[in-house]
Amino acid sequence: MGTPVKPSRRQLFGYAGAAAAGAAVTGAATVALDKQPPPASRLISPYGDRQPGVAASSPRHGELVAFNLKPGTDKAALGRLMRLWSANVVALGNGQPAPGDTAPELATANTALTTTVGFGARVFELAGNKPAAPDDLPVMRHDRLQDEWSGGDLLILVGADDELSVVHAVRRFVADAKPFAVPAWRQTGFWNSTGPDGKPVTGRNLFGQVDGTGNPAVGTPEFDATVWAADGSTTLVVRRIKLNLDTWDERTRSEQERAIGRKLSTGAPLTGTAEHDELDLEARDAEGRPVIAANAHARLSHHSENDGRRIFRKGLNYVHDSGTTRESGLIFLSYQADIAGQFLPLLARLDAADALNEWTTTIGSAVFAIPPGFQPGGWLGQKVLG
């Protein structure tokens, strides 16, 4: 090794001056930061008469796990599991380690973490079928359902801003369920509900489509009538929809927009200029054709074409890699007070004529009752299993 080169006196003074200048800038920045308002809390209270994850925005990261109950798991055992899970919901939702957490450092606050718990038909059988469980959906003509994405006795849906928080939370729920139930399927996905300016936006699926524009606004009477039963429960339909992006990309932009009935750029209807403009289903083009085609998704799913029926739809985009092959799609989540009265007629109408059927295939389907929320001292499913 050569002899180390010592800095000259001039260099030393230069370094010192730069350090002092840096310290001055840092100090000024610190003072400026001290004057800023504290960041808004991203904590969503786990308590409430209704499970809070239902009305929350689609999470940036989400995971769904369906479970099948083990033989011998009875009503009392299931009640014990719900007490364990309820404790996890509270602790993890508050950014604290779950009881018995083996990795407590992974519990992080202010990630907007929510956990939604659902019951399949088996739970209601164990509870004496009171109240009644929602029925499974009939298989649609375009469905190609796979067992690995369908059914289930229990569901947890964990969402958060931070993927690590989701993975950690799911790990805790699965561990606590081990004596009572085993995972039947797991699905992970992502969504972006924030625009470049930091303000909430509707979000887009992998077709590039603004997805969920027609939803009733959270907190309105219309939302409450669409989603909630009188006791604070609701129902959830989970549909795993594979998207054929290769053939979709072969179509022109105008063909894609005609299939949807909305502009890809803004989500506005083809008869409007802004996302939330009302659809003009009577408008005709110069050749006399409906501007929003008879088989356009926006027309067929619109409440005015479905005797006023509405759902509250959310989604998570997904990609599933197998070697060099990638499957892309949408985990479609539909909340409604009554599956048979609201969702099924809409599903049948879309299955029969939706233009998007050319590029979409449903490969997974499951239905769950979402029990009411709980208050301190209570637990999830207490009205069903207590």
N, C-alpha and C positions, 0 to 999 in steps of 0.2 A: 504493500500500500504506500502511496506517496504521502508527503508531509501535508497535513491539513492546511488549507489556506485560511488565514485569519482575516476577518473583515477589517477594512480600514476604519479609522476614527470617523471619517465622513459618512461611511456606510452605516456605522453604528447609530450616528445621530439621525440618519435618514430613516432607519428602522424604528427608532424611538419616536420620531415625529409621526410616522405612519400609524404606530400603535396608539399614540395619544389622540390622533385624529379619529381613529376607529373607535376609541373609547368615548370620545365626545359624541360621535354619531350614534353609537349604541345607547349612550345616556339619553340623548334627545329622543331616540325612538322609544325608549322605555317610558319616558315621561308622556310621550304622545299616546302610547298604548294604555298607560294608566288612565288616561282621560276617556278612553273608548268605553261604551257600554258593555257589560258582560255579555258573552254569547248566549243566545236563546237556548233554553233547556230542550233537549230532545227526548226527555223522559216522558213516556206515556204511562199513566197510572194503570196498574194491572187490575184495579178494582172498578166495579161498576155494576149496574143492573144488567148490562149487556157486555159481551166480550168485546174489548176495545179494538182488537185487530180487524174486526169486520169493517168498520167505518174508516179505519186508517187508510192512508194512501198505499198503493202497491209498493212493497218494500224494494229497496235497491237490491237486496239479496234475500232470497227466500228458500226454504226447504220444507217439503211436505213429507211426512212419514206416516204410512198406514200400518196398522198392526192387526194381527190375528190373535185372538185370545187363546191361551193355552188350555188344554183340557183340565178341568178341575177349578178353573177360575170362576168363582160364583159371584153373586151380588155383593157379598161382604168383602171379598178380596178386591173386587173392582172398586169398591168404595175406598179401600185403603190406598189403592193406586191413585185415585183421584185426589186424595188428601196429599200424597207425596207430590203429585204434579202441581197441585195448587200452590204448595210451598215453593216449588221451583219457579212457577209463573211470577210470584211476588218477588222473590229474591233476584232472579235474573232480569226481570223487568226494571228493577231498581238499580241494576248495575252491581249487584252484590253476589258473592258466591252462593250457589245453591247448597242446601243442607247436605253434608257429606261430600262436598265438591273436592275432587282429587286434583283439580288444577284451578284453584281459586284466583290465581293471577289473571286468568283469561276473562273473568267477569268485568265488563267495562260499562261505565255509566254513559248516558246521553247518546245512545246509538239508535234510539227510537225502536227498541226491541219490543215486539209483541209476540205472544203465543196464543193461537186459537186452537181449541180442542173440540173435536167432533165425535159423535157417536154413530156407529152403524147399527143395523137391525139387531145384531146379536146382543148388544147392550140392553135393548128394550125387552128382548126375550128374557134375559136374566132378571130384569126389573119387574117382570110381570106384564110387559107390553103396555105400560101406562106411563106417559102418553104413547101413542103409536109412533113407530119409526117410519121415516119416509121410504117408499118403495124404490127398488132399483129401477133404472131407466130401461125401457125397451131398446133392443138393438136396432139402430137406424140402418137404412139401406146402404149408406155410404160408410158405415162404421166397419173397421177391421180390428176389433178389440183383441188385445193381448192380455193374458192373465197377469203378466208381470207388472202391469200398470193399472189394474182394475180391482175393485172391491175393497174390503177391509172392515174390521170391527171397530177400530178406533183411529183417530187422526190427530196428529199435531201439525200445525202450520206455523213455523217460526220465521219471522221477518225482521230485518234490521238494516241500518245504514252500512254496517260493517260485517263482512263475510265471516271473519273470525268469531264474532259474537254469535252468529247463527250456528256455526259448526259446533262451538262449545255448548250452546244451549241444547241443541239436538242430542249431543253426546250424553248430557245429563238425563234428559227425558228417556232415552233408550235404555240407559243403565238402570234407572229406577223401574222401568217396565219389565225388566228381564224375568222376574219371578212370575209374572202374570201374562205377558204377551210378547210375541216376537214380530219383528218388522216383516210386513208383506211386500211393500215396495217403498222406494224413496225417490223423490223427484226434486231436483234443484233448478232454480231459475233466477232471473235478474230482470230489473225494470228500471227505467229512468223517468222519474216524475218531476224532475227539476230542469228548468230551462237554463240557457247560458247566462242569464241575468240572475240566477238563483231563485227565481219565482216558480211556483208550482205549475206544471203543465200536465196534459193528459197522458203523454207517453206514447211510444210507438212499438208495434210488433215488428218482426223481422221481414215482413213484406214492405216495411217503410210506412205503413198505415198508422195514422193517429187512431188509437184504439180505446174506445170507452167514452166517446163524446156524448152519446145519448143518455148517459147515466143520470138518474135523479140526483140532485145536489144534496150532499150529506147535511143533515141537520134540518132539512125541510120536512113539512108534513108529507110530501110526496115520497121522500126517501123512507120515512118511517112506515108508511102504508105499504111500500114495496117490499121492505126487508124484514120488518120485525113482527113477530106474533105478540099477542097481548102480554105474555109472560117474559118477554125479553129474549126469546129464542129465535132462531132462524134456521134455514136449511142451506146447505152448500152442495153444489154440483161441481165435481172436478173432471175436466175433460182434457186429455193429453192429445193435442192436435199436431200431427206432423205436417210441415209445410214443404211443398216441392219448390224450392227456391230456384232450381235450375230452369224449370219450364216457365216459372213466373218471370224470370229475367229475360226470357225470349220474347215476351210480349212488349209492345210499345207502351209508353207511359199513358197514352190516351186509352188504350185497351185496359190497362190495369185500373185506371180511374173509373172507367165505365163499369167494370165488374164490381167495384166497391160502391160507386155512387158518390164519391167524395174526391176532392183534390188531394193528391199526395203531399203537396207543398205545405198546406195549412190545415188540412182536415175539413175544410169548408165543403158543404154540399156543392155538387156541380151546378146548382141553381143559386148559389150565394157567394159571398166573398170572405166571410169569417167563419171560424170553426163552429161556433154555436148558433149560426143562422139556422132558422127553421128550414126543413126540406120543403121545396115546392114540388109536390108529387104530380101536379097537373101540368107543369111546364112542358112545352114541346119545342123541338129544334126546327130548323128551316124545312126539314123533310117531313115534319109531322110526327116524329118519333118522340117518346118521352125522354126528356133530358136525363132523368134518372131512370135507367132501364127497368123493365118489369122484373128482371131477375137480379138486379143490383142488391148487394148485401144490405146497404143502408135502407133501401125501401122495404125489403122483406122483414127486417128486424125492427122497423119503426113501430112505435106503440100505436100509431093511428091505423096501421095495417093489421094490427093484432088485437082488435077490440079493446084497446087501452092497456093491454098487458105490458108490464115492465119487469125488468130484472136489474140487479146491481152487479155489473160485470167488472172483474179485475183480471189481471193476467200477469204471467211471468214468462219471459222468453227463455228458451232453453236450447242448448246444443248438447248432443250426446255422441261422443266419439267412440268408434270401434276400429282400432287399427288406423288405417288411413281414410276410413269412411266416416263422414260426419252427417248426423241427422239433426235437423233444425226444426224448431216448432214453438208452440205456444201451450203453456199450461193455463187453460181457460178456467176461471173461477166464477161461478154465478151464485149470488146470494139472493134469496127470495123467501117470502113468508110461506109460500105454498108451491111446491115443485109441480104437482099435477095441474094446478090451476094457472100458473104463470109460465113456468119454464117449458113444460112438455109441448104445449101447442106451438110455441115459438120454435122449438127444436124441430118439430115435425115439418113446419113450414119451410125452414131453411134446408132441411135434408131433401125436401122434394124439389127445390128450384134454385137454390142459391148459386149464383155464378161462381163463387169462390170454391165450390165443391170440386172444380177442376184441379185445384192446386192444394187441397186440404184433405187429410184423412185422419179421422179420430181413431187412435190406437189404445186409448185408456179411458175408463169411465168409472166413477164412484160417486155415491151420494152419502151425505152425513147430516144428521141433525146437530146443530150448534146450540148447546144448552145456554141458558142465561149466564151472565157473569156472577160474581160473588163479592161480598163485602168482607172487611176484616172479621175474622172469627168463623167465616163460612168457607165453602170449598166448591169447586166446579162439579156440576152434576148432582148437587145435594138434593134437589127436588126430584130427580129421577131415581137416585140410588140410596137416599137417606131413609 
